[in-house]
């Protein structure tokens, strides 16, 4: 049974930082692309960042230069370092294993003063 579990969300002031982590219990972790997505109230879920099995990264334009995705295949974890946070980054953040239906339950990130 595959499990994907996020952690690290919370409340932060504008300009602050948060680090999200995702742990996946899957034997295919090291060979699939991992992604972070987010969904704000009333909006569609969107891709924030992804990292391939070969460590090729991709970012949404809105987070380029502020967010950094990384992975540790030995620990089967993927992280999202978020700096210079803005109120518009407020959303539920989800981790996804590969391109299928394996999603985490989400973690809330709120950027507010």
BELUR-V995070 format. One record per pair of residues at least 24 apart in sequence whose C-alpha atoms are under 6 Angstrom apart, sorted by the first residue. I is the first residue (numbers start at 1). J is the second residue. D is the distance in whole Angstrom. If there is no record, write none. Layout:
# BELUR-V995070
I	J	D
I	J	D
This chain:
# BELUR-V995070
2	26	6
4	104	5
5	104	5
9	107	5
9	108	5
9	109	5
10	109	5
11	110	5
11	111	6
12	111	5
13	111	5
13	112	5
13	113	5
14	85	5
14	86	5
14	111	6
14	112	6
15	84	4
15	85	5
16	84	5
16	85	5
17	82	5
17	83	4
18	82	5
19	80	6
19	81	4
19	82	6
20	79	5
20	80	5
21	78	6
21	79	4
22	77	5
22	78	5
23	76	6
23	77	5
24	76	6
30	73	5
32	98	5
33	98	5
34	96	6
34	97	5
34	98	6
35	95	6
35	96	5
36	94	6
36	95	5
37	93	6
37	94	5
38	91	6
38	92	5
38	93	4
38	94	6
39	91	5
39	92	5
40	91	4
87	111	5
87	112	6
